[in-house]
Amino acid sequence: MLKVVLADDENKILLLLQKLIDWKGLGYEIVGTANDGLRALELVREKRPHLLITDVRMPGCSGIELIQRAKDLQPDLHFIIISGYRKFEYAQNALKYGVEDYLLKPLKQEELTGILLRLSDKLGKEAALEFQLKKSGERQQELLVDALWSAAERQQPFLDALQAYGGYGFQFTEGVCFAALVKVDVAKAAQYQDSYQMMMRHALEIVRREVRTLTDAYAVAARKEGIAVLLNMQEYQTVEVKQCFTKIRKEIEQQRDLFWYIRCTICLGSRQSSLEGASTSMREALWCCRDRLCRVQSWRDAETEQVAFDRQYCMETAQKKRFQVAAECLEEARFEQELDECFQTVLSLPDLNGQMIEDWFDQVLEACLYGMQQSGQVEDRFAENMEEKFWLCADAQSVLQLLRQDISRELRRLGDEQSLRETRPITEAKHYIQQHYRESLRLEDVSSAVGFNATYFSTLFKKETGQNFMDYLTELRINKSKELLCGDALPIQDVAEMVGYRDLKYFSRLFKKTTGVSPSDYKKLYK
């Protein structure tokens, strides 16, 4: 759809314009209306329309002035002028600025429709090309931000200006470079991923739109950590930068009616005199972003606060071992107790910062992952998903909750799988015993049939059935002998052999011990 903004100081004209034309049928979409020139300019800046239809005489600024200023904001914008004044100079001035057409009031539907049809083909081709270029440019920005992120993680200098231009098409000039992170925290983001992603798309467009007002040399990209921004300015303008990012924060937070609780944190890295130093600036912005887990502030600036890279957390070896053992044994309650106690220890540390919270998170996850892997196959991408969810946490308590919920759930899943693995061979063993109980059956025969060594199978069998192997076999044989004794008039010797006992005396003694009566008496009782 081609985007259109309508501007007229008369509401009835705006309503008429909206109802006069089948905009959707012609391939247009009205994205905003304005009653004055200044609001129309604001809509041009916010909505980036393809076409502006405006009256000549407007409050705030005239239609001609509006066209001039809108052209400065968006050089490829197209215009249609509407006026109730039949004056030649208006038309000439309008056409001088590249206006597509000039219509007089009262408007005629067929006249405006004809103009829109003529424009749609031209605008459609331009819009398609613009979209391709936009996406190409955004992809280049994403690649540039990825390269910056990689340099920051390796603590290495970023590209120089020549490399940035040659590799990514970005024209950086001498002046000031700095990085920023716009971090958006949303309540229950992990639970409502679709809504969160929608909100982040809105936030990304807001950031792109606003940083464009500061400089032409910028890169913006969405990452799991937040919306990363790289800016190059000839001279750092403190007030303008503050206003720009404050507006970004407020516009994002205004979506809270649609997306529950929203908190936006602006994290600025230090200003650098060269592009190579941008990696340091990004590291600082990221540190400030992590630190919001401990200190809630809407504005974080590495130039005005201490960035403590060297203040990190290292878990004691004994504590790691306790996590590993709890996870390996799949003991959920034991894990949760260790987690709560360890978390309280971390919270009591002096000068606790967000980097330390992430260190603690990583080390708990690593220890538990190692333990769980000893007991079964951990879900694919379990660790990666946990790390992504970490960046959806708004505070330290949320990090604790993430570890408790996800690791406990994985422990239960592994426990269920282990139980199933242990139950299946016992089921197979019971089936094998049912088929072969008449034979001279040994523990080793059954364990071999189900693929286990005898010692482990014996322990597993007792755990799953509550009986050792011989007791289970004896109970099965005696029960089968009861059925035979109550049925056909078979000699007791034949019954004994049919259930696996060739020694009649041993069978009779075992039968009486189990039932309290001899086989002959049992036969008389139930004959």
Secondary structure, 3 states (H helix, E strand, C coil): CEEEEEECCCHHHHHHHHHHCCHHHHCEEEEEEECCHHHHHHHHHHHCCCEEEEECCCCCCCHHHHHHHHHHHCCCCEEEEEECCCCHHHHHHHHHCCCCEEEECCCCHHHHHHHHHHHHHHHHHHHHHHHHHHHHHHHHHHHHHHHHHHHHHHCCCCCCHHHHHHHHCCCCCCCEEEEEEEEEEECCCCCCHHHHHHHHHHHHHHHHHHHCCCCCCEEEEEECCEEEEEEEECCCCHHHHHHHHHHHHHHHHHHHHCCCCEEEEEEECCCECCHHHHHHHHHHHHHHHHHCCCCCCCEEECCCCCCCCCCCCCCCHHHHHHHHHHHHCCCHHHHHHHHHHHHHHHHCCCCCCHHHHHHHHHHHHHHHHHHHHCCCCCCCCHHHHHHHHHCCCCCHHHHHHHHHHHHHHHHHHHHHHHHHHHHHHHHHHHHHHHHHCCCCCCHHHHHHHCCCCHHHHHHHHHHHHCCCHHHHHHHHHHHHHHHHHHCCCCCHHHHHHHCCCCCHHHHHHHHHHHHCCCHHHHHHHCC
